[in-house]
Amino acid sequence: MTKIRVACVVLAVVLFSLSSAALAGGVEAVFYEAGTMTVGMFTNTVGAAVTGLHIEFDQQVTIVNKVEFGGYLPLLGELTGTAFDFAAGGLVASGTVELDWEPVEARPILIMWMAGERPTGTPYFTTVEMLGWLLGEGIVHMREANPELLAAAFEQFFATNAEFFGALEESLGMSLQESLMPIIMAAPAEAIANFFNTIIGMLGVTTLDEVLQGDVDFSALFALLGL
């Protein structure tokens, strides 16, 4: 895992707000299709200047143009790939980076402003898999920092969803809380993410919006992890 992704996880524990759309206090993202390429406009709504931008895509892309309004963030690395870092510069509060890429159908799955080597503000992310990864890493960090608070948040999570989980557990013939908590309190981040994705699959949802608008209330966990 890269240093930037590790830093993203640590700060995620206290800074994340969850949404599949653009959010205030972090990244405001707007996309336009222009012929064979997509134009992405990323505005810094953190409320302070930033020194970098980290972005990951759902497929390999080639960056064909970049323009900053309110600063300069040079690309570190190649123009073709699935993840890119723009740093060694700066962008003012409310400044915007225009990024143009091909193919036109490619879309970002994670966008994060950086302050030095640490992320700052609220990220933009769009996939269930990314949420699972962030939850896994964030839970492990919180488990080490404050296991009692983590356990209390899960108690609240299961209490809030008792009616829904009761019907699901009856059909499965197993207790989700008894099955989940040993994993939460001992397993590595990857195993937690896999368990989360399994549960999501059992619920029959495939998109981040379906998770947010579904029958399971994740607010206790999101509040704990800053998601």
MARBA-3410 file (N, C-alpha, C, O; in Angstrom, 1 decimal):
227
0.8,-1.2,0.0,0.0,0.0,0.0,0.9,1.2,0.0,1.9,1.3,0.7 ~ 0.6,2.3,-0.8,1.4,3.5,-0.9,1.3,4.3,0.4,0.3,4.1,1.2 ~ 2.3,5.2,0.6,2.2,6.0,1.8,1.0,6.9,1.8,0.4,7.2,2.8 ~ 0.6,7.4,0.6,-0.6,8.2,0.5,-1.8,7.5,0.9,-2.7,8.1,1.6 ~ -2.0,6.2,0.5,-3.2,5.5,0.8,-3.2,5.2,2.3,-4.3,5.2,2.9
-2.1,4.9,2.9,-2.0,4.7,4.3,-2.5,6.0,5.1,-3.2,5.9,6.0 ~ -1.9,7.1,4.6,-2.3,8.4,5.2,-3.8,8.6,5.1,-4.4,9.2,6.0 ~ -4.3,8.3,3.9,-5.8,8.5,3.7,-6.6,7.8,4.7,-7.6,8.3,5.3 ~ -6.2,6.5,5.0,-7.0,5.7,6.0,-6.9,6.3,7.4,-7.9,6.4,8.0 ~ -5.7,6.7,7.8,-5.6,7.2,9.2,-6.4,8.5,9.3,-7.1,8.6,10.3
-6.4,9.4,8.4,-7.2,10.6,8.5,-8.7,10.3,8.3,-9.5,11.0,8.8 ~ -9.0,9.3,7.5,-10.4,8.9,7.3,-11.1,8.7,8.6,-12.3,8.9,8.7 ~ -10.4,8.2,9.6,-11.0,7.8,10.9,-11.7,9.1,11.5,-12.7,8.9,12.2 ~ -11.2,10.3,11.2,-11.7,11.4,11.9,-12.3,12.4,10.9,-13.0,13.4,11.3 ~ -12.1,12.3,9.6,-12.6,13.3,8.7,-13.6,12.9,7.7,-14.3,13.8,7.1
-13.9,11.6,7.4,-14.8,11.3,6.3,-16.2,11.6,6.6,-16.7,11.5,7.7 ~ -16.9,12.1,5.5,-18.3,12.2,5.5,-18.7,11.4,4.2,-18.0,11.5,3.2 ~ -19.7,10.5,4.4,-20.0,9.6,3.3,-21.0,10.1,2.3,-22.1,10.6,2.7 ~ -20.6,10.0,1.0,-21.6,10.3,0.0,-21.0,9.8,-1.3,-19.8,9.8,-1.5 ~ -21.9,9.5,-2.3,-21.4,9.1,-3.6,-21.4,10.4,-4.5,-21.1,10.3,-5.7
-21.8,11.5,-4.0,-21.8,12.8,-4.7,-20.8,13.7,-4.2,-20.1,13.4,-3.2 ~ -20.7,14.9,-4.8,-19.7,15.8,-4.4,-20.1,16.4,-3.0,-21.3,16.5,-2.7 ~ -19.2,16.7,-2.1,-19.5,17.1,-0.8,-18.8,18.4,-0.5,-17.6,18.7,-0.9 ~ -19.4,19.3,0.4,-18.8,20.5,0.9,-17.7,20.0,1.9,-17.8,19.0,2.5 ~ -16.7,20.9,2.1,-15.7,20.6,3.0,-14.6,19.6,2.5,-13.9,19.0,3.3
-14.6,19.4,1.2,-13.6,18.5,0.7,-13.4,18.7,-0.8,-12.8,19.6,-1.3 ~ -14.1,17.8,-1.6,-14.0,17.8,-3.0,-15.3,18.1,-3.7,-16.3,17.3,-3.4 ~ -15.4,19.1,-4.4,-16.6,19.3,-5.3,-16.2,18.9,-6.7,-15.4,19.5,-7.3 ~ -16.9,17.9,-7.2,-16.5,17.3,-8.5,-17.7,17.4,-9.5,-18.8,17.1,-9.2 ~ -17.3,17.9,-10.7,-18.3,18.0,-11.8,-17.6,17.4,-13.0,-16.4,17.6,-13.3
-18.4,16.7,-13.8,-17.8,16.0,-15.0,-18.6,16.4,-16.3,-19.8,16.6,-16.3 ~ -17.9,16.6,-17.4,-18.4,16.9,-18.7,-17.8,16.0,-19.7,-16.6,15.7,-19.6 ~ -18.6,15.5,-20.6,-18.0,14.7,-21.8,-17.8,15.6,-22.9,-18.6,16.5,-23.3 ~ -16.6,15.5,-23.5,-16.2,16.4,-24.6,-15.5,15.5,-25.7,-14.3,15.3,-25.7 ~ -16.3,15.0,-26.6,-15.8,14.2,-27.7,-15.3,12.9,-27.1,-16.1,12.1,-26.5
-14.0,12.6,-27.3,-13.4,11.3,-26.8,-12.9,11.4,-25.4,-12.4,10.4,-24.9 ~ -13.1,12.5,-24.7,-12.5,12.6,-23.4,-13.6,13.2,-22.4,-14.6,13.7,-22.8 ~ -13.3,13.0,-21.1,-14.1,13.6,-20.1,-13.3,14.7,-19.4,-12.1,14.6,-19.2 ~ -14.0,15.8,-19.1,-13.4,16.9,-18.4,-13.9,16.9,-17.0,-15.1,16.9,-16.7 ~ -13.0,16.8,-16.0,-13.3,16.8,-14.6,-12.9,18.1,-14.0,-11.8,18.5,-14.2
-13.9,18.7,-13.3,-13.6,20.0,-12.6,-13.6,19.7,-11.1,-14.7,19.4,-10.5 ~ -12.5,19.8,-10.4,-12.4,19.4,-9.0,-12.0,20.7,-8.2,-10.9,21.3,-8.3 ~ -13.0,21.2,-7.4,-12.9,22.4,-6.6,-12.5,22.1,-5.1,-13.1,21.2,-4.5 ~ -11.6,22.8,-4.6,-11.1,22.7,-3.2,-12.1,23.4,-2.3,-12.1,24.6,-2.2 ~ -13.0,22.6,-1.6,-13.9,23.2,-0.7,-13.5,22.9,0.8,-14.4,23.0,1.7
-12.2,22.6,1.0,-11.7,22.3,2.3,-11.8,23.5,3.2,-12.1,23.4,4.5 ~ -11.7,24.7,2.7,-11.7,25.9,3.4,-10.3,26.4,3.7,-10.1,27.4,4.4 ~ -9.3,25.8,3.1,-7.9,26.2,3.3,-7.1,25.7,2.0,-7.6,24.9,1.3 ~ -5.9,26.3,1.8,-5.1,25.8,0.7,-4.7,24.4,0.9,-4.6,23.9,2.0 ~ -4.4,23.7,-0.2,-4.0,22.3,-0.3,-2.7,22.3,-1.1,-2.4,23.2,-1.8
-1.9,21.2,-0.9,-0.6,21.1,-1.6,-0.6,19.9,-2.6,0.4,19.7,-3.3 ~ -1.7,19.2,-2.7,-1.7,18.0,-3.6,-3.1,17.5,-3.8,-4.1,17.8,-3.2 ~ -3.2,16.6,-4.8,-4.4,15.9,-5.2,-4.1,14.5,-5.5,-3.2,14.2,-6.3 ~ -4.9,13.6,-4.9,-4.7,12.1,-5.2,-6.0,11.7,-5.8,-7.1,12.0,-5.3 ~ -5.9,10.9,-7.0,-7.1,10.5,-7.7,-6.9,9.1,-8.2,-5.9,8.8,-8.7
-8.0,8.2,-8.1,-7.9,6.9,-8.6,-9.1,6.7,-9.5,-10.2,7.2,-9.2 ~ -9.0,5.9,-10.6,-10.0,5.7,-11.6,-10.5,4.2,-11.6,-9.8,3.4,-11.1 ~ -11.6,4.0,-12.2,-12.2,2.7,-12.3,-11.6,1.9,-13.4,-11.9,0.7,-13.6 ~ -10.7,2.5,-14.2,-10.0,1.8,-15.3,-8.8,2.6,-15.7,-8.6,3.8,-15.2 ~ -7.9,2.1,-16.5,-6.7,2.9,-16.9,-7.1,4.0,-17.8,-7.9,3.9,-18.7
-6.5,5.2,-17.5,-6.8,6.4,-18.3,-5.5,7.0,-18.7,-4.4,6.7,-18.2 ~ -5.6,7.9,-19.7,-4.5,8.8,-20.0,-4.9,10.2,-19.8,-5.9,10.7,-20.4 ~ -4.1,11.0,-19.1,-4.4,12.4,-18.8,-3.9,13.2,-20.1,-2.8,13.1,-20.5 ~ -4.8,13.9,-20.6,-4.5,14.6,-21.9,-4.4,16.1,-21.6,-3.9,16.9,-22.5 ~ -4.9,16.6,-20.5,-4.8,18.1,-20.2,-5.0,18.3,-18.7,-5.8,17.6,-18.1
-4.4,19.3,-18.2,-4.6,19.8,-16.8,-4.4,21.3,-16.7,-3.4,21.8,-17.3 ~ -5.4,21.9,-16.1,-5.3,23.4,-15.9,-5.7,23.7,-14.4,-6.7,23.2,-14.0 ~ -4.9,24.5,-13.7,-5.3,24.9,-12.4,-5.8,26.3,-12.4,-5.3,27.2,-13.1 ~ -6.8,26.6,-11.6,-7.3,27.9,-11.4,-7.1,28.3,-9.9,-7.9,27.9,-9.0 ~ -6.0,29.0,-9.6,-5.7,29.3,-8.2,-4.5,28.6,-7.7,-4.4,28.4,-6.5
-3.6,28.2,-8.5,-2.4,27.5,-8.0,-1.8,26.6,-9.1,-2.0,26.8,-10.3 ~ -0.9,25.7,-8.7,-0.2,24.8,-9.6,0.1,23.5,-8.8,0.7,23.5,-7.8 ~ -0.4,22.4,-9.4,-0.1,21.1,-8.8,0.4,20.2,-9.9,-0.4,19.5,-10.7 ~ 1.7,20.1,-10.1,2.3,19.2,-11.1,2.1,17.8,-10.9,2.0,17.3,-9.7 ~ 2.0,17.0,-12.0,1.8,15.6,-11.9,3.1,14.9,-11.5,4.2,15.2,-12.0
3.0,14.0,-10.5,4.1,13.1,-10.2,4.0,11.8,-10.8,3.0,11.0,-10.5 ~ 4.8,11.4,-11.8,4.6,10.1,-12.4,4.2,10.3,-13.9,4.3,11.3,-14.5 ~ 3.7,9.1,-14.4,3.3,9.0,-15.8,1.9,9.6,-16.1,1.1,9.8,-15.2 ~ 1.6,9.8,-17.4,0.3,10.3,-17.8,-0.7,9.2,-18.0,-1.9,9.5,-18.1 ~ -0.3,8.0,-18.0,-1.2,6.8,-18.1,-1.2,5.9,-16.9,-0.1,5.6,-16.4
-2.3,5.6,-16.4,-2.4,4.7,-15.2,-3.8,4.7,-14.6,-4.7,5.2,-15.3 ~ -3.9,4.1,-13.4,-5.2,4.1,-12.8,-5.2,5.0,-11.5,-6.3,5.3,-11.0 ~ -4.0,5.4,-11.1,-3.9,6.3,-9.9,-2.9,7.4,-10.2,-1.9,7.1,-10.8 ~ -3.2,8.6,-9.7,-2.3,9.7,-10.0,-2.2,10.6,-8.8,-3.1,10.8,-8.0 ~ -1.0,11.2,-8.6,-0.7,12.1,-7.6,-0.2,13.4,-8.2,0.7,13.4,-9.0
-0.8,14.5,-7.8,-0.4,15.9,-8.2,0.1,16.6,-6.9,-0.8,16.8,-6.0 ~ 1.3,17.0,-6.9,1.8,17.6,-5.6,3.0,18.5,-5.9,3.2,18.9,-7.1 ~ 3.8,18.9,-4.9,4.9,19.8,-5.0,4.5,21.1,-5.5,5.2,21.8,-6.2 ~ 3.3,21.5,-5.1,2.8,22.9,-5.5,1.7,23.3,-4.5,1.8,23.0,-3.3 ~ 0.7,24.0,-5.0,-0.4,24.4,-4.1,-1.6,24.8,-4.8,-1.5,25.2,-6.0
-2.7,24.8,-4.1,-4.0,25.3,-4.7,-4.7,26.0,-3.6,-4.9,25.5,-2.5 ~ -5.2,27.2,-3.9,-5.8,28.0,-2.9,-7.2,27.5,-2.5,-7.8,26.7,-3.2 ~ -7.7,27.9,-1.4,-9.1,27.6,-1.0,-10.0,28.1,-2.1,-9.9,29.2,-2.6 ~ -11.0,27.2,-2.5,-11.9,27.4,-3.6,-11.3,27.4,-5.0,-11.9,27.7,-6.0 ~ -10.0,27.0,-5.0,-9.3,26.8,-6.3,-9.8,25.6,-7.0,-10.4,24.7,-6.3
-9.6,25.5,-8.3,-10.1,24.4,-9.1,-9.0,23.8,-10.0,-8.2,24.5,-10.5 ~ -9.0,22.4,-10.1,-8.2,21.7,-11.0,-9.1,21.2,-12.1,-10.0,20.4,-11.8 ~ -8.8,21.5,-13.4,-9.5,20.9,-14.5,-8.6,19.8,-15.0,-7.4,20.0,-15.3 ~ -9.1,18.6,-15.0,-8.4,17.4,-15.5,-9.1,16.7,-16.6,-10.3,16.4,-16.4 ~ -8.5,16.6,-17.8,-9.1,15.9,-18.9,-8.5,14.6,-19.2,-7.2,14.5,-19.2
-9.3,13.5,-19.4,-8.7,12.2,-19.6,-9.5,11.4,-20.7,-10.6,11.7,-21.0 ~ -8.8,10.4,-21.2,-9.4,9.4,-22.1,-9.2,8.0,-21.5,-8.2,7.8,-20.8 ~ -10.1,7.1,-21.7,-11.3,7.1,-22.5,-12.5,7.9,-21.8,-12.4,8.1,-20.5 ~ -13.4,8.3,-22.5,-14.5,9.2,-22.0,-15.3,8.5,-20.9,-15.9,9.2,-20.1 ~ -15.5,7.2,-21.0,-16.3,6.5,-20.0,-15.7,6.3,-18.6,-16.4,5.9,-17.7
-14.4,6.5,-18.5,-13.7,6.3,-17.2,-14.1,7.4,-16.2,-14.4,8.5,-16.5 ~ -14.3,6.9,-14.9,-14.7,7.8,-13.9,-13.8,7.6,-12.6,-13.4,6.5,-12.4 ~ -13.6,8.7,-11.8,-12.9,8.5,-10.6,-13.6,7.7,-9.6,-14.9,7.8,-9.5 ~ -12.9,6.9,-8.8,-13.6,6.2,-7.7,-13.1,6.7,-6.3,-13.7,6.4,-5.3 ~ -12.0,7.5,-6.4,-11.5,8.2,-5.1,-10.8,9.5,-5.5,-9.9,9.5,-6.4
-11.2,10.5,-4.8,-10.5,11.8,-5.0,-10.2,12.4,-3.6,-11.1,12.4,-2.8 ~ -9.0,12.8,-3.4,-8.6,13.3,-2.1,-7.6,14.5,-2.2,-6.6,14.4,-2.9 ~ -7.9,15.6,-1.6,-7.0,16.7,-1.5,-5.9,16.3,-0.4,-6.2,15.5,0.5 ~ -4.7,16.8,-0.6,-3.6,16.5,0.3,-3.0,17.7,0.9,-3.0,18.8,0.2 ~ -2.6,17.6,2.1,-1.8,18.7,2.8,-0.5,18.0,3.2,-0.4,17.3,4.2
0.5,18.2,2.4,1.8,17.5,2.5,1.5,16.0,2.2,1.0,15.7,1.1 ~ 1.9,15.1,3.0,1.6,13.7,2.8,0.3,13.2,3.4,0.1,12.0,3.3 ~ -0.4,14.1,4.0,-1.7,13.6,4.6,-2.9,14.2,3.9,-2.8,15.3,3.4 ~ -3.9,13.4,3.8,-5.2,13.9,3.1,-5.8,14.9,4.0,-5.7,14.9,5.2 ~ -6.6,15.8,3.4,-7.3,16.8,4.2,-8.7,17.0,3.6,-8.9,16.9,2.4
-9.7,17.3,4.4,-11.0,17.5,4.0,-11.7,16.2,3.7,-11.2,15.1,4.0 ~ -12.9,16.3,3.1,-13.8,15.1,2.9,-13.5,14.5,1.5,-13.4,15.3,0.5 ~ -13.3,13.3,1.4,-13.0,12.7,0.1,-14.2,12.5,-0.8,-15.3,12.5,-0.3 ~ -14.0,12.2,-2.0,-15.1,11.8,-2.9,-14.8,10.3,-3.3,-13.7,10.0,-3.8 ~ -15.7,9.4,-3.1,-15.5,8.0,-3.5,-16.9,7.5,-3.9,-17.9,8.0,-3.5
-16.9,6.4,-4.7,-18.1,6.1,-5.5,-18.4,4.6,-5.5,-19.4,4.2,-6.1 ~ -17.6,3.7,-4.9,-17.9,2.3,-5.0,-18.0,1.6,-3.7,-17.5,2.1,-2.7 ~ -18.8,0.5,-3.6,-19.0,-0.3,-2.4,-17.6,-0.8,-2.0,-17.3,-0.9,-0.9 ~ -16.8,-1.3,-3.0,-15.5,-1.9,-2.7,-14.6,-0.9,-2.0,-13.9,-1.2,-1.1 ~ -14.6,0.4,-2.5,-13.8,1.4,-1.8,-14.3,1.7,-0.4,-13.5,1.8,0.5
-15.6,1.7,-0.2,-16.1,1.8,1.1,-15.7,0.7,2.0,-15.3,0.9,3.2 ~ -15.8,-0.6,1.5,-15.3,-1.7,2.3,-13.9,-1.6,2.7,-13.5,-1.9,3.8 ~ -13.0,-1.2,1.8,-11.6,-1.0,2.1,-11.4,0.0,3.1,-10.6,-0.2,4.1 ~ -12.1,1.2,3.0,-11.9,2.2,4.0,-12.4,1.8,5.4,-11.8,2.1,6.4 ~ -13.5,1.1,5.4,-14.1,0.6,6.7,-13.1,-0.4,7.3,-12.8,-0.3,8.5
-12.5,-1.3,6.5,-11.6,-2.2,7.1,-10.4,-1.6,7.7,-10.0,-1.9,8.8 ~ -9.8,-0.6,7.0,-8.6,0.1,7.5,-9.0,1.0,8.7,-8.2,1.0,9.6 ~ -10.1,1.7,8.6,-10.5,2.5,9.7,-10.8,1.8,10.9,-10.5,2.2,12.0 ~ -11.5,0.6,10.8,-11.8,-0.2,12.0,-10.6,-0.7,12.7,-10.5,-0.6,13.9 ~ -9.6,-1.1,11.9,-8.4,-1.6,12.5,-7.7,-0.5,13.3,-7.2,-0.7,14.4
-7.6,0.7,12.7,-7.0,1.8,13.3,-7.7,2.1,14.6,-7.1,2.4,15.7 ~ -9.1,2.2,14.6,-9.9,2.5,15.8,-9.7,1.4,16.8,-9.7,1.7,18.0 ~ -9.6,0.2,16.4,-9.5,-1.0,17.3,-8.2,-0.8,18.1,-8.1,-1.1,19.3 ~ -7.2,-0.3,17.5,-5.9,-0.1,18.2,-5.9,1.2,19.1,-5.3,1.3,20.1 ~ -6.7,2.2,18.6,-6.7,3.5,19.3,-7.7,3.5,20.5,-7.4,4.0,21.5
-8.9,2.9,20.3,-9.9,2.9,21.3,-10.9,1.8,21.1,-12.0,1.9,20.6 ~ -10.5,0.5,21.5,-11.3,-0.6,21.3,-12.6,-0.6,22.0,-13.6,-1.1,21.5 ~ -12.7,0.1,23.2,-13.9,0.2,23.9,-15.0,1.0,23.2,-16.1,0.7,23.1 ~ -14.5,2.1,22.6,-15.4,3.0,21.8,-15.9,2.2,20.5,-17.0,2.4,20.1 ~ -15.0,1.4,19.9,-15.4,0.6,18.8,-16.4,-0.4,19.1,-17.4,-0.5,18.4
-16.2,-1.1,20.2,-17.2,-2.1,20.7,-18.6,-1.4,21.0,-19.6,-2.0,20.7 ~ -18.5,-0.3,21.6,-19.8,0.5,21.9,-20.5,0.9,20.6,-21.7,0.8,20.6 ~ -19.8,1.3,19.6,-20.4,1.7,18.4,-21.1,0.5,17.7,-22.1,0.6,17.1 ~ -20.5,-0.7,17.8,-21.1,-1.9,17.2,-22.3,-2.3,18.0,-23.3,-2.8,17.4 ~ -22.3,-2.1,19.3,-23.5,-2.4,20.1,-24.6,-1.6,19.6,-25.7,-2.0,19.5
-24.3,-0.3,19.4,-25.4,0.6,18.9,-25.8,0.3,17.5,-27.0,0.3,17.2 ~ -24.9,-0.1,16.7,-25.2,-0.5,15.3,-26.2,-1.7,15.3,-27.2,-1.7,14.6 ~ -25.9,-2.7,16.1,-26.8,-3.9,16.1,-28.1,-3.6,16.8,-29.2,-4.1,16.4 ~ -28.1,-2.7,17.8,-29.4,-2.3,18.5,-30.3,-1.6,17.5,-31.5,-1.8,17.5 ~ -29.7,-0.7,16.8,-30.4,0.1,15.8,-31.1,-0.7,14.7,-32.2,-0.4,14.3
-30.4,-1.8,14.3,-30.8,-2.6,13.2,-31.4,-4.0,13.7,-31.5,-4.9,13.0 ~ -31.8,-4.0,15.0,-32.2,-5.3,15.6,-33.4,-5.9,14.8,-33.4,-7.1,14.6 ~ -34.4,-5.2,14.4,-35.5,-5.7,13.7,-35.1,-6.3,12.4,-35.5,-7.4,12.0 ~ -34.3,-5.6,11.6,-33.9,-6.0,10.3,-33.0,-7.3,10.4,-33.2,-8.3,9.7 ~ -32.0,-7.2,11.3,-31.1,-8.3,11.5,-31.8,-9.5,12.0,-31.4,-10.6,11.7
-32.8,-9.3,12.9,-33.5,-10.5,13.4,-34.1,-11.3,12.3,-34.1,-12.6,12.4 ~ -34.8,-10.7,11.3,-35.4,-11.4,10.2,-34.3,-12.1,9.4,-34.5,-13.2,8.9 ~ -33.2,-11.4,9.2,-32.1,-11.9,8.3,-31.5,-13.1,9.0,-31.2,-14.1,8.4 ~ -31.2,-13.0,10.4,-30.6,-14.1,11.1,-31.5,-15.3,11.2,-31.0,-16.4,11.2 ~ -32.8,-15.1,11.2,-33.7,-16.2,11.2,-33.6,-17.0,9.9,-33.6,-18.3,10.0
-33.5,-16.3,8.8,-33.4,-17.0,7.5,-32.0,-17.7,7.4,-31.9,-18.7,6.7 ~ -31.0,-17.1,8.0,-29.6,-17.6,7.8,-29.3,-18.7,8.9,-28.4,-19.5,8.7 ~ -30.0,-18.7,10.0,-29.7,-19.6,11.1,-28.5,-19.3,11.8,-27.8,-20.2,12.3 ~ -28.1,-18.0,11.9,-26.9,-17.6,12.6,-27.0,-16.2,13.1,-27.8,-15.4,12.6 ~ -26.3,-15.9,14.2,-26.3,-14.6,14.7,-25.2,-13.7,14.0,-24.0,-14.1,14.1
-25.6,-12.6,13.4,-24.6,-11.8,12.7,-23.7,-11.1,13.7,-22.5,-11.0,13.5 ~ -24.2,-10.7,14.9,-23.3,-10.1,15.9,-22.3,-11.0,16.4,-21.1,-10.7,16.5 ~ -22.7,-12.3,16.7,-21.7,-13.3,17.2,-20.7,-13.6,16.1,-19.6,-14.0,16.4 ~ -21.1,-13.6,14.9,-20.2,-13.9,13.8,-19.3,-12.8,13.4,-18.1,-13.0,13.1 ~ -19.8,-11.6,13.6,-19.1,-10.4,13.1,-18.0,-9.9,14.1,-16.9,-9.6,13.8
-18.4,-9.9,15.4,-17.5,-9.3,16.4,-16.1,-9.9,16.6,-15.2,-9.2,16.7 ~ -16.0,-11.3,16.5,-14.7,-11.8,16.6,-13.8,-11.4,15.4,-12.6,-11.2,15.6 ~ -14.4,-11.2,14.3,-13.7,-10.7,13.1,-13.2,-9.2,13.3,-12.1,-8.9,13.1 ~ -14.2,-8.4,13.8,-13.9,-7.0,14.0,-12.8,-6.8,15.0,-12.0,-5.9,14.8 ~ -12.8,-7.6,16.0,-11.8,-7.4,17.1,-10.5,-8.1,16.9,-9.6,-7.9,17.8
-10.3,-8.9,15.9,-9.1,-9.6,15.7,-8.5,-9.6,14.3,-7.3,-9.7,14.1 ~ -9.4,-9.6,13.3,-9.0,-9.8,11.9,-8.3,-8.6,11.3,-8.5,-7.5,11.7 ~ -7.4,-8.9,10.3,-6.8,-7.8,9.6,-7.8,-7.0,8.8,-8.9,-7.5,8.6 ~ -7.4,-5.9,8.3,-8.3,-5.0,7.6,-8.9,-5.7,6.3,-10.1,-5.5,6.0 ~ -8.1,-6.4,5.6,-8.6,-7.1,4.4,-9.7,-8.1,4.7,-10.7,-8.1,4.0
-9.6,-8.8,5.8,-10.7,-9.7,6.2,-12.0,-9.0,6.6,-13.1,-9.4,6.2 ~ -11.8,-7.9,7.3,-13.0,-7.1,7.6,-13.7,-6.5,6.4,-14.9,-6.6,6.3 ~ -12.9,-6.0,5.4,-13.4,-5.5,4.2,-14.2,-6.7,3.4,-15.2,-6.4,2.9 ~ -13.6,-7.9,3.4,-14.2,-9.0,2.7,-15.5,-9.4,3.4,-16.5,-9.7,2.7 ~ -15.5,-9.3,4.7,-16.8,-9.7,5.5,-17.8,-8.6,5.2,-19.0,-9.0,5.0
-17.4,-7.4,5.2,-18.4,-6.3,4.8,-19.0,-6.5,3.4,-20.2,-6.4,3.2 ~ -18.1,-6.8,2.5,-18.6,-7.0,1.1,-19.5,-8.2,1.0,-20.5,-8.2,0.2 ~ -19.2,-9.3,1.9,-20.1,-10.4,1.9,-21.5,-10.1,2.4,-22.5,-10.5,1.8 ~ -21.5,-9.3,3.5,-22.8,-8.9,4.1,-23.6,-8.0,3.1,-24.8,-8.2,2.9 ~ -22.9,-7.1,2.4,-23.5,-6.3,1.4,-24.1,-7.1,0.3,-25.2,-6.9,-0.2
-23.3,-8.1,-0.1,-23.8,-9.1,-1.2,-25.1,-9.8,-0.7,-26.0,-10.0,-1.5 ~ -25.1,-10.2,0.5,-26.3,-10.9,1.1,-27.5,-10.0,1.1,-28.6,-10.4,1.0 ~ -27.3,-8.7,1.2,-28.4,-7.7,1.2,-28.9,-7.5,-0.2,-29.9,-6.8,-0.4 ~ -28.1,-7.9,-1.2,-28.5,-7.8,-2.6,-28.3,-6.4,-3.2,-29.0,-6.1,-4.2 ~ -27.4,-5.7,-2.6,-27.1,-4.3,-3.2,-25.7,-4.4,-3.9,-24.9,-5.1,-3.5
-25.6,-3.5,-4.9,-24.4,-3.5,-5.7,-23.7,-2.1,-5.8,-22.6,-2.0,-6.3 ~ -24.5,-1.1,-5.4,-23.9,0.3,-5.6,-23.9,1.0,-4.2,-24.5,0.6,-3.3 ~ -23.1,2.0,-4.2,-22.9,2.8,-3.0,-24.2,3.5,-2.6,-24.6,3.6,-1.4 ~ -25.0,4.0,-3.6,-26.3,4.6,-3.3,-27.2,3.6,-2.6,-28.0,4.0,-1.7 ~ -27.2,2.4,-3.1,-28.1,1.4,-2.5,-27.7,1.1,-1.0,-28.6,0.8,-0.2
-26.4,1.1,-0.7,-26.0,1.0,0.6,-26.5,2.1,1.5,-27.0,1.9,2.6 ~ -26.3,3.3,1.0,-26.7,4.5,1.8,-28.2,4.6,2.0,-28.7,5.1,3.0 ~ -29.0,4.2,1.0,-30.4,4.3,1.0,-31.1,3.0,1.4,-32.4,2.9,1.3 ~ -30.4,2.0,1.8,-30.9,0.7,2.1,-31.5,0.6,3.4,-31.7,1.5,4.2 ~ -31.9,-0.7,3.8,-32.5,-0.9,5.1,-31.6,-0.9,6.3,-32.1,-0.8,7.4
-30.3,-1.1,6.1,-29.4,-1.1,7.2,-28.9,0.3,7.5,-28.5,1.0,6.6 ~ -29.0,0.7,8.8,-28.6,2.0,9.3,-27.1,1.9,9.8,-26.9,1.3,10.8 ~ -26.2,2.4,9.0,-24.8,2.4,9.3,-24.3,3.6,10.1,-23.1,3.8,10.4 ~ -25.3,4.5,10.6,-24.9,5.8,11.1,-24.0,5.6,12.3,-23.1,6.5,12.5 ~ -24.2,4.6,13.2,-23.3,4.5,14.4,-21.9,4.3,14.0,-21.0,4.8,14.6
-21.7,3.4,13.0,-20.3,3.1,12.6,-19.7,4.3,11.8,-18.5,4.6,12.0 ~ -20.5,4.9,10.9,-20.0,6.1,10.2,-19.6,7.2,11.1,-18.6,7.9,10.8 ~ -20.4,7.4,12.1,-20.1,8.5,13.1,-18.8,8.2,13.8,-18.0,9.1,14.0 ~ -18.6,7.0,14.2,-17.4,6.6,14.9,-16.1,6.8,14.0,-15.1,7.4,14.5 ~ -16.2,6.4,12.8,-15.1,6.4,11.9,-15.0,7.7,11.1,-14.1,7.9,10.3
-16.0,8.6,11.3,-16.0,9.9,10.6,-16.4,9.7,9.2,-16.1,10.6,8.3 ~ -17.1,8.6,8.8,-17.5,8.4,7.4,-18.7,9.1,7.1,-19.2,9.0,5.9
END
